[in-house]
């Protein structure tokens, strides 16, 4: 193991299992909580929206889907990238403006405030009167 002088990263954030009965995999404490929330959400969606019948096979499937989604999410979530920043980055990526597709008509809307400010500025133009700026 690499010796780290950062006290935050020296803490072992993995659950290895009960004393004397270690698990075959290392589980991060944050992944356990996140997995519980994701599995509960999958359960609610499966039962309320998809109307999956309650049974042993469906529960095993729901827990399996929760584990797979949790494994995918925790690939991107770590101490340097918390879940909130990953969700914010995903939301910003989904809402980012996209370039127009070939053949797509582009409509530009100019705000009304820009029209009024420009028309009043054109009426009071100071072109050629460079000394007026220093007369105050």
MDTraj code that builds the backbone (N, CA, C; nanometers):
import mdtraj as md
import numpy as np

residues = "UNK UNK UNK UNK UNK UNK UNK UNK UNK UNK UNK UNK UNK UNK UNK UNK UNK UNK UNK UNK UNK UNK UNK UNK UNK UNK UNK UNK UNK UNK UNK UNK UNK UNK UNK UNK UNK UNK UNK UNK UNK UNK UNK UNK UNK UNK UNK UNK UNK UNK UNK UNK UNK UNK UNK UNK UNK UNK UNK UNK UNK UNK UNK UNK UNK UNK UNK UNK UNK UNK UNK UNK UNK UNK UNK UNK UNK UNK UNK UNK UNK UNK UNK UNK UNK UNK UNK UNK UNK UNK UNK UNK UNK UNK UNK UNK UNK UNK UNK UNK UNK UNK UNK UNK UNK UNK UNK UNK UNK UNK UNK UNK UNK UNK UNK UNK UNK UNK UNK UNK UNK UNK UNK UNK UNK UNK UNK UNK UNK UNK UNK UNK UNK UNK UNK UNK".split()
xyz = np.array([
    [0.0824, -0.1171, 0.0000],
    [0.0000, 0.0000, 0.0000],
    [0.0876, 0.1246, 0.0000],
    [0.0473, 0.2248, -0.0722],
    [0.1222, 0.3496, -0.0801],
    [0.0937, 0.4322, 0.0448],
    [0.1986, 0.4803, 0.1096],
    [0.1803, 0.5618, 0.2287],
    [0.1392, 0.7014, 0.1862],
    [0.0286, 0.7483, 0.2401],
    [-0.0263, 0.8775, 0.2027],
    [-0.0233, 0.9699, 0.3228],
    [0.0198, 1.0952, 0.3021],
    [0.0247, 1.1896, 0.4125],
    [-0.1075, 1.2627, 0.4313],
    [-0.2033, 1.2413, 0.3437],
    [-0.3341, 1.3045, 0.3542],
    [-0.4194, 1.2252, 0.4534],
    [-0.4578, 1.2871, 0.5636],
    [-0.5317, 1.2166, 0.6681],
    [-0.6689, 1.1706, 0.6205],
    [-0.7277, 1.2412, 0.5270],
    [-0.8596, 1.2037, 0.4767],
    [-0.8544, 1.0698, 0.4049],
    [-0.7463, 1.0451, 0.3317],
    [-0.7351, 0.9220, 0.2548],
    [-0.6702, 0.8082, 0.3329],
    [-0.6195, 0.8351, 0.4534],
    [-0.5634, 0.7291, 0.5342],
    [-0.6705, 0.6428, 0.5977],
    [-0.7885, 0.6969, 0.6154],
    [-0.8975, 0.6230, 0.6773],
    [-0.9418, 0.5134, 0.5818],
    [-0.9571, 0.3938, 0.6332],
    [-1.0050, 0.2835, 0.5496],
    [-1.1567, 0.2927, 0.5415],
    [-1.2075, 0.3270, 0.4273],
    [-1.3506, 0.3476, 0.4087],
    [-1.4204, 0.2238, 0.3547],
    [-1.3648, 0.1079, 0.3794],
    [-1.4241, -0.0153, 0.3273],
    [-1.4733, -0.1034, 0.4406],
    [-1.5863, -0.1667, 0.4164],
    [-1.6426, -0.2620, 0.5107],
    [-1.5987, -0.4007, 0.4661],
    [-1.5299, -0.4712, 0.5515],
    [-1.4774, -0.6025, 0.5154],
    [-1.5642, -0.7167, 0.5661],
    [-1.6640, -0.6858, 0.6466],
    [-1.7503, -0.7897, 0.7004],
    [-1.7328, -0.8016, 0.8504],
    [-1.8112, -0.8891, 0.9122],
    [-1.7987, -0.9072, 1.0574],
    [-1.6646, -0.9705, 1.0937],
    [-1.6240, -0.9513, 1.2169],
    [-1.4961, -1.0032, 1.2635],
    [-1.4914, -1.1550, 1.2488],
    [-1.3891, -1.2026, 1.1834],
    [-1.3716, -1.3459, 1.1640],
    [-1.4415, -1.4003, 1.0401],
    [-1.5319, -1.3259, 0.9821],
    [-1.6044, -1.3697, 0.8619],
    [-1.5986, -1.2592, 0.7577],
    [-1.4822, -1.2386, 0.7010],
    [-1.4679, -1.1305, 0.6035],
    [-1.5397, -1.1663, 0.4735],
    [-1.5871, -1.0631, 0.4086],
    [-1.6559, -1.0803, 0.2805],
    [-1.5537, -1.1024, 0.1700],
    [-1.5918, -1.1668, 0.0607],
    [-1.4965, -1.1875, -0.0484],
    [-1.4687, -1.0605, -0.1285],
    [-1.5482, -0.9562, -0.1086],
    [-1.5275, -0.8298, -0.1801],
    [-1.5181, -0.7175, -0.0785],
    [-1.4566, -0.6072, -0.1208],
    [-1.4493, -0.4884, -0.0362],
    [-1.5649, -0.3973, -0.0715],
    [-1.6411, -0.3541, 0.0267],
    [-1.7540, -0.2641, 0.0054],
    [-1.7235, -0.1292, 0.0689],
    [-1.7367, -0.0233, -0.0086],
    [-1.7217, 0.1103, 0.0483],
    [-1.8468, 0.1445, 0.1274],
    [-1.8298, 0.2134, 0.2377],
    [-1.9453, 0.2515, 0.3191],
    [-2.0421, 0.3381, 0.2390],
    [-1.9907, 0.4288, 0.1606],
    [-2.0773, 0.5143, 0.0780],
    [-2.1536, 0.4349, -0.0257],
    [-2.0930, 0.3300, -0.0783],
    [-2.1601, 0.2471, -0.1789],
    [-2.2728, 0.1659, -0.1172],
    [-2.2588, 0.1285, 0.0102],
    [-2.3648, 0.0527, 0.0765],
    [-2.4893, 0.1395, 0.0913],
    [-2.4722, 0.2627, 0.1368],
    [-2.5854, 0.3542, 0.1503],
    [-2.6473, 0.3896, 0.0163],
    [-2.5618, 0.4193, -0.0809],
    [-2.6108, 0.4515, -0.2146],
    [-2.6814, 0.3323, -0.2768],
    [-2.6294, 0.2127, -0.2560],
    [-2.6926, 0.0922, -0.3089],
    [-2.8287, 0.0674, -0.2469],
    [-2.8417, 0.0960, -0.1173],
    [-2.9717, 0.0795, -0.0517],
    [-3.0745, 0.1759, -0.1096],
    [-3.0332, 0.2996, -0.1339],
    [-3.1250, 0.3981, -0.1927],
    [-3.1614, 0.3590, -0.3360],
    [-3.0641, 0.3165, -0.4139],
    [-3.0905, 0.2776, -0.5532],
    [-3.1797, 0.1543, -0.5576],
    [-3.1547, 0.0556, -0.4725],
    [-3.2374, -0.0657, -0.4708],
    [-3.3807, -0.0331, -0.4278],
    [-3.3967, 0.0555, -0.3302],
    [-3.5321, 0.0966, -0.2886],
    [-3.6036, 0.1694, -0.4025],
    [-3.5313, 0.2526, -0.4761],
    [-3.5909, 0.3233, -0.5894],
    [-3.6308, 0.2255, -0.6995],
    [-3.5455, 0.1285, -0.7290],
    [-3.5789, 0.0271, -0.8295],
    [-3.7008, -0.0532, -0.7848],
    [-3.7091, -0.0831, -0.6554],
    [-3.8237, -0.1572, -0.6032],
    [-3.9529, -0.0778, -0.6213],
    [-3.9499, 0.0508, -0.5875],
    [-4.0694, 0.1347, -0.6014],
    [-4.1098, 0.1472, -0.7472],
    [-4.0132, 0.1677, -0.8351],
    [-4.0448, 0.1789, -0.9786],
    [-4.1001, 0.0470, -1.0312],
    [-4.0410, -0.0633, -0.9919],
    [-4.0862, -0.1940, -1.0404],
    [-4.2271, -0.2265, -0.9916],
    [-4.2554, -0.1965, -0.8660],
    [-4.3861, -0.2312, -0.8102],
    [-4.4940, -0.1310, -0.8517],
    [-4.4648, -0.0017, -0.8481],
    [-4.5674, 0.0999, -0.8705],
    [-4.5902, 0.1319, -1.0176],
    [-4.4863, 0.1355, -1.0951],
    [-4.5007, 0.1779, -1.2349],
    [-4.5098, 0.0590, -1.3293],
    [-4.4220, -0.0392, -1.3128],
    [-4.4170, -0.1530, -1.4044],
    [-4.5118, -0.2651, -1.3596],
    [-4.5553, -0.2623, -1.2329],
    [-4.6465, -0.3620, -1.1760],
    [-4.5866, -0.5028, -1.1779],
    [-4.4637, -0.5132, -1.1299],
    [-4.3974, -0.6434, -1.1183],
    [-4.4580, -0.7159, -0.9979],
    [-4.4989, -0.8413, -1.0137],
    [-4.5567, -0.9133, -0.8985],
    [-4.4509, -0.9388, -0.7917],
    [-4.4960, -0.9411, -0.6667],
    [-4.4033, -0.9611, -0.5557],
    [-4.3783, -1.1105, -0.5366],
    [-4.2537, -1.1502, -0.5529],
    [-4.2150, -1.2896, -0.5385],
    [-4.0654, -1.3004, -0.5211],
    [-4.0173, -1.4193, -0.4972],
    [-3.8738, -1.4390, -0.4742],
    [-3.7915, -1.4014, -0.5967],
    [-3.8342, -1.4465, -0.7149],
    [-3.7584, -1.4177, -0.8371],
    [-3.7563, -1.2684, -0.8678],
    [-3.8686, -1.2009, -0.8483],
    [-3.8717, -1.0575, -0.8766],
    [-3.7850, -0.9808, -0.7763],
    [-3.7832, -1.0242, -0.6494],
    [-3.6975, -0.9575, -0.5510],
    [-3.5499, -0.9778, -0.5825],
    [-3.5140, -1.0981, -0.6239],
    [-3.3748, -1.1242, -0.6629],
    [-3.3374, -1.0391, -0.7837],
    [-3.4286, -1.0266, -0.8787],
    [-3.4033, -0.9441, -0.9971],
    [-3.3888, -0.7967, -0.9599],
    [-3.4750, -0.7486, -0.8703],
    [-3.4673, -0.6083, -0.8276],
    [-3.3356, -0.5810, -0.7555],
    [-3.2948, -0.6706, -0.6654],
    [-3.1671, -0.6535, -0.5951],
    [-3.0509, -0.6609, -0.6940],
    [-3.0580, -0.7511, -0.7909],
    [-2.9530, -0.7606, -0.8937],
    [-2.9418, -0.6340, -0.9758],
    [-3.0558, -0.5786, -1.0166],
    [-3.0541, -0.4525, -1.0922],
    [-2.9974, -0.3403, -1.0061],
    [-3.0336, -0.3393, -0.8771],
    [-2.9792, -0.2388, -0.7857],
    [-2.8286, -0.2498, -0.7705],
    [-2.7775, -0.3720, -0.7636],
    [-2.6326, -0.3932, -0.7516],
    [-2.5607, -0.3477, -0.8785],
    [-2.6165, -0.3790, -0.9950],
    [-2.5535, -0.3403, -1.1217],
    [-2.5507, -0.1883, -1.1360],
    [-2.6643, -0.1226, -1.1060],
    [-2.6683, 0.0239, -1.1162],
    [-2.5728, 0.0874, -1.0150],
    [-2.5678, 0.0329, -0.8942],
    [-2.4762, 0.0854, -0.7929],
    [-2.3306, 0.0688, -0.8361],
    [-2.2981, -0.0442, -0.8948],
    [-2.1601, -0.0662, -0.9422],
    [-2.1244, 0.0337, -1.0518],
    [-2.2180, 0.0613, -1.1397],
    [-2.1908, 0.1584, -1.2470],
    [-2.1748, 0.2993, -1.1925],
    [-2.2604, 0.3363, -1.0971],
    [-2.2536, 0.4713, -1.0408],
    [-2.1263, 0.4890, -0.9596],
    [-2.0887, 0.3898, -0.8805],
    [-1.9701, 0.4047, -0.7951],
    [-1.8392, 0.4009, -0.8730],
    [-1.8424, 0.3688, -1.0008],
    [-1.7215, 0.3831, -1.0826],
    [-1.6830, 0.5298, -1.0943],
    [-1.7835, 0.6181, -1.0937],
    [-1.7601, 0.7614, -1.1124],
    [-1.7585, 0.8387, -0.9815],
    [-1.8143, 0.7835, -0.8755],
    [-1.8224, 0.8522, -0.7470],
    [-1.7077, 0.8039, -0.6586],
    [-1.6298, 0.8996, -0.6067],
    [-1.5242, 0.8669, -0.5118],
    [-1.5032, 0.9868, -0.4200],
    [-1.3980, 0.9875, -0.3433],
    [-1.3743, 1.0965, -0.2480],
    [-1.3496, 1.2296, -0.3189],
    [-1.2920, 1.2243, -0.4381],
    [-1.2634, 1.3475, -0.5113],
    [-1.3814, 1.3950, -0.5948],
    [-1.4718, 1.3046, -0.6313],
    [-1.5916, 1.3387, -0.7091],
    [-1.7144, 1.2884, -0.6346],
    [-1.7747, 1.3716, -0.5497],
    [-1.8925, 1.3263, -0.4770],
    [-2.0126, 1.3091, -0.5684],
    [-2.1129, 1.2399, -0.5197],
    [-2.2313, 1.2085, -0.5993],
    [-2.2990, 1.3349, -0.6497],
    [-2.3053, 1.4383, -0.5683],
    [-2.3722, 1.5623, -0.6096],
    [-2.3058, 1.6236, -0.7327],
    [-2.1730, 1.6242, -0.7373],
    [-2.1051, 1.6833, -0.8532],
    [-2.1222, 1.5966, -0.9778],
    [-2.1295, 1.4641, -0.9602],
    [-2.1521, 1.3759, -1.0756],
    [-2.2920, 1.3983, -1.1326],
    [-2.3921, 1.4120, -1.0444],
    [-2.5292, 1.4378, -1.0902],
    [-2.5386, 1.5744, -1.1559],
    [-2.4733, 1.6758, -1.0990],
    [-2.4742, 1.8093, -1.1582],
    [-2.4075, 1.8085, -1.2951],
    [-2.2973, 1.7395, -1.3089],
    [-2.2288, 1.7320, -1.4378],
    [-2.3150, 1.6604, -1.5416],
    [-2.3826, 1.5533, -1.5002],
    [-2.4709, 1.4820, -1.5928],
    [-2.5877, 1.5699, -1.6345],
    [-2.6464, 1.6441, -1.5405],
    [-2.7588, 1.7341, -1.5713],
    [-2.7137, 1.8447, -1.6663],
    [-2.5971, 1.9040, -1.6408],
    [-2.5462, 2.0092, -1.7296],
    [-2.5166, 1.9549, -1.8685],
    [-2.4684, 1.8325, -1.8756],
    [-2.4405, 1.7723, -2.0053],
    [-2.5695, 1.7468, -2.0832],
    [-2.6739, 1.7040, -2.0130],
    [-2.8013, 1.6796, -2.0806],
    [-2.8678, 1.8073, -2.1280],
    [-2.8484, 1.9180, -2.0570],
    [-2.9135, 2.0440, -2.0914],
    [-2.8252, 2.1390, -2.1712],
    [-2.7078, 2.0973, -2.2104],
    [-2.6172, 2.1837, -2.2851],
    [-2.6723, 2.2093, -2.4258],
    [-2.6504, 2.3298, -2.4786],
    [-2.6967, 2.3567, -2.6146],
    [-2.6206, 2.2713, -2.7155],
    [-2.6901, 2.2237, -2.8122],
    [-2.6313, 2.1378, -2.9145],
    [-2.6241, 2.2131, -3.0467],
    [-2.5261, 2.1814, -3.1296],
    [-2.5213, 2.2449, -3.2620],
    [-2.6382, 2.1964, -3.3471],
    [-2.6855, 2.2809, -3.4381],
    [-2.7994, 2.2392, -3.5211],
    [-2.7607, 2.1259, -3.6155],
    [-2.8590, 2.0424, -3.6444],
    [-2.8379, 1.9323, -3.7376],
    [-2.8366, 1.9876, -3.8795],
    [-2.7723, 1.9181, -3.9731],
    [-2.7716, 1.9667, -4.1112],
    [-2.9147, 1.9763, -4.1656],
    [-2.9459, 2.0917, -4.2243],
    [-3.0782, 2.1130, -4.2815],
    [-3.1793, 2.1677, -4.1827],
    [-3.1396, 2.1819, -4.0553],
    [-3.2317, 2.2326, -3.9541],
    [-3.2340, 2.3847, -3.9602],
    [-3.3533, 2.4435, -3.9530],
    [-3.3682, 2.5885, -3.9554],
    [-3.3324, 2.6439, -3.8183],
    [-3.2486, 2.7463, -3.8179],
    [-3.2053, 2.8080, -3.6938],
    [-3.2792, 2.9399, -3.6770],
    [-3.3446, 2.9582, -3.5638],
    [-3.4172, 3.0814, -3.5342],
    [-3.3454, 3.1512, -3.4202],
    [-3.3054, 3.2758, -3.4436],
    [-3.2402, 3.3559, -3.3406],
    [-3.3399, 3.4564, -3.2878],
    [-3.3607, 3.4583, -3.1581],
    [-3.4517, 3.5547, -3.0970],
    [-3.3671, 3.6614, -3.0284],
    [-3.3912, 3.7851, -3.0664],
    [-3.3188, 3.8973, -3.0076],
    [-3.4079, 3.9570, -2.8997],
    [-3.3596, 3.9708, -2.7779],
    [-3.4429, 4.0225, -2.6700],
    [-3.4875, 4.1659, -2.6968],
    [-3.6049, 4.2003, -2.6477],
    [-3.6595, 4.3343, -2.6685],
    [-3.5730, 4.4390, -2.6006],
    [-3.5121, 4.4080, -2.4883],
    [-3.4263, 4.5039, -2.4173],
    [-3.3062, 4.5421, -2.5030],
    [-3.2568, 4.4497, -2.5823],
    [-3.1451, 4.4801, -2.6707],
    [-3.1874, 4.5789, -2.7776],
    [-3.3090, 4.5638, -2.8323],
    [-3.3598, 4.6563, -2.9346],
    [-3.3748, 4.7958, -2.8778],
    [-3.4333, 4.8106, -2.7595],
    [-3.4579, 4.9435, -2.7032],
    [-3.3275, 5.0103, -2.6638],
    [-3.2348, 4.9367, -2.6064],
    [-3.1073, 4.9969, -2.5669],
    [-3.0284, 5.0399, -2.6891],
    [-3.0356, 4.9650, -2.7930],
    [-2.9611, 4.9988, -2.9134],
    [-3.0214, 5.1178, -2.9851],
    [-3.1551, 5.1253, -2.9900],
    [-3.2183, 5.2363, -3.0607],
    [-3.1977, 5.3671, -2.9851],
    [-3.1992, 5.3690, -2.8518],
    [-3.1732, 5.4917, -2.7780],
    [-3.0262, 5.5302, -2.7876],
    [-2.9388, 5.4328, -2.7928],
    [-2.7966, 5.4620, -2.8064],
    [-2.7637, 5.5176, -2.9439],
    [-2.8375, 5.4763, -3.0469],
    [-2.8122, 5.5264, -3.1815],
    [-2.8570, 5.6708, -3.1937],
    [-2.9621, 5.7104, -3.1205],
    [-3.0105, 5.8476, -3.1277],
    [-2.9133, 5.9432, -3.0597],
    [-2.8427, 5.8995, -2.9593],
    [-2.7492, 5.9844, -2.8863],
    [-2.6058, 5.9428, -2.9117],
    [-2.5699, 5.9235, -3.0337],
    [-2.4367, 5.8769, -3.0668],
    [-2.3339, 5.9854, -3.0415],
    [-2.2189, 5.9484, -2.9931],
    [-2.1098, 6.0413, -2.9668],
    [-1.9958, 6.0210, -3.0648],
    [-2.0247, 5.9793, -3.1845],
    [-1.9173, 5.9566, -3.2808],
    [-1.8504, 6.0882, -3.3150],
    [-1.7205, 6.0897, -3.3101],
    [-1.6452, 6.2075, -3.3466],
    [-1.6314, 6.3067, -3.2311],
    [-1.6994, 6.2863, -3.1222],
    [-1.6905, 6.3789, -3.0084],
    [-1.6099, 6.3127, -2.8978],
    [-1.4832, 6.2905, -2.9187],
    [-1.4020, 6.2207, -2.8215],
    [-1.3716, 6.3083, -2.7014],
    [-1.3813, 6.4419, -2.7131],
    [-1.3514, 6.5295, -2.5997],
    [-1.4662, 6.5312, -2.4998],
    [-1.5890, 6.4922, -2.5389],
    [-1.7022, 6.4929, -2.4471],
    [-1.6839, 6.3932, -2.3351],
    [-1.6137, 6.2860, -2.3565],
    [-1.5943, 6.1851, -2.2558],
    [-1.5053, 6.2356, -2.1421],
    [-1.4158, 6.3333, -2.1732],
    [-1.3221, 6.3831, -2.0730],
    [-1.3676, 6.5163, -2.0143],
    [-1.4836, 6.5670, -2.0563],
    [-1.5283, 6.7007, -2.0126],
    [-1.5877, 6.6983, -1.8727],
    [-1.6151, 6.5861, -1.8162],
    [-1.6780, 6.5805, -1.6837],
    [-1.5828, 6.6210, -1.5803],
])
top = md.Topology()
chain = top.add_chain()
for i, resn in enumerate(residues, 1):
    res = top.add_residue(resn, chain, resSeq=i)
    for name in ("N", "CA", "C"):
        top.add_atom(name, md.element.get_by_symbol(name[0]), res)
traj = md.Trajectory(xyz[None], top)
